[in-house]
Structures are given as structure tokens and as C-alpha cells.
Amino acid sequence: MVFSWLHLAIILFLLGGLGFAVGPLMASKMLSHKIKDELLYTSYECGMVPHGDAWGKFGINYYFYALIFLAFDVDVLYLFPVAVFYPQAPGIVPFIDVLIFVGILGAAVIYFLRKGVFTWPRKIHIQ
């Protein structure tokens, strides 16, 4: 095998990528403060003494809403390239593909509605 400039460039870019990944980690480890204070391990890691029960619990519904938002947000991102390509597309096949995609998203919304995910409880009792 002949070693060419392309091989050298690939090796240099690999080393550069590793340098960009490992360099900041090593720099933060070497330059960070070495103070170990008890207050640094309290809630919110702000160094202030918490009042009351700092590890308060809240309902899981916040997580459901965040996950649903992320799922539909990412799905909508797939529609942007289709909207750009659609005017140059020959025939009706891309239009049918978009209708199938949006139909699946609509079916997911109907499924979530029937499961009661979008209903917010009045009061959450956590023990």
C-alpha cells in the first residue's frame, strides 16, 4: 500500500478531532478549582443552603408534554426538505408520501388524545 497525502490528511483530521474532543476535558480538569465543600453537593449546586425539602417532587405529566413536543418537533423538521423539493418533484407520488407522513402524525395525536395524555390533573398527590 502506498502512503499518500490523502492518508496523511485523514490521520491529521482524526488527531485534530480527538484533540478537540479531549483537549477541553483535560483543560477543565487541570484548571478547575480543587475545593471540596459540603455545600457544593447540595440541591441545585449553587452553594446556598436549601430551605425545606429541596428535592421536591412534581408530576410526571411535565415529562410527557416535553417528550411529545420533542417527537412532533423533530417530525416537523422532516417536512422542510420535502417542502423545498416538492415544487421540482415529478408526479403526485411525493404529495402522497407527505399525506401518509402527516396522516401518521395525526393518528399519533388521536392516539394520545384517546389515552388521555393531554388531560392535565387538577391536583397531584405524591406520597
N, C-alpha and C positions, 0 to 999 in steps of 0.2 A: 504494500500500500504506500502510496506517495503522499507525504505530508505537504499540504498546500496552504496558501494564505487563508483559504476558507476555513480549514480546520483550526488554524490559529485564531481566527476571528471568533469562531464558535466557542473555543476554550476561554478566550478573554471575556466574552459576554457571559459565559457561565460563572466565571470567577467574579466578574462585576456584579452579577445578580446575587451571588452568595454574599458579597461584600455589602451590598445594600440591605440584605436581609439580616445578616449577623452583626454588622457594624453598629447600628443604633442600639441593639440589645446589649452589646458589650459596653458601649459608651455609657448607657444609662446605668449599668451595673457598676462601672468604675467611678462614675461621677456622682452617684446618688449619696444622700446622707446616710450615715450608718447608725442613726439614733433609733433605738428601740424603746418607744414609750408605750405605756399601757393604754393611753388614750387614743393612740393611732389605730387600735384594734376595736374600737367601739363602733356603734352604728354610724353609718354614713362616712366613716373615716375622716371626719372633719376636725377631730381633736377637741370637740366640745362635749361636755358631759350631757348625755341624753336625759330628758325629763320623762318620767313614767315608763311605759312599755314601748321602747323604741322599735321593737320588732313587731309592730302591729300588723295584723293580718287583714287582707281585703279579699273581696270575692274574685273568683276565677273568671267571671264574665269579662273583665278587662282584657285578659289574655285571649279570650275567644274573639273579641272585637279586633284586637291587634292582628291576630292570625288571619282572620277573614279579610281585613284591609290589605294585608301583605299579599295574600293569594290573588285577590282581584286586581291589585295594583300591578303586579307582575304580569297578569294575563292581559291587561290593557296595553302594556308595553309591547306585546306581540302584535297588536293591531297597527302600530305606527309603520313598521316596514311594509305591511300589506297595503296600507293607505297610500304609501309612496309608489308602490309597484302597480297598484290596481289600474290607474289610467293607461298604462302601457300593456296590460295583460290582454292576450287574445282570448276571445270567447267568454263564456259565462262560468267556467269552472272555478276561477278564483273567487267569484261572487258567492258561489255555492259553498266553497270552503269557509269563507268568512261567516256565512249564515250558520253553518254547522258549529263553528267555534263559538259564536255568540249564543247559539242555542244551548250548547253545553254549559256556558256560564249562566244562562237564565235558568236552566234546570238545577244548577247548584244553588242558586238563590231560592228557588221554590223549595228545594230540599231543606235548606237551612230554616226557611220560614215554617215549614211543617214540623221540624224538630224542635222549634221554639228557641232557637239560638238568639234571635233578635228581640226576644222579650226580656225586659230588664226587671229583676225582682225589686219589690218595694223596700224591703229591709233584709239585709244579710245577717244571719245569726251564725257566728263562728264560736265554737267552744274550745 
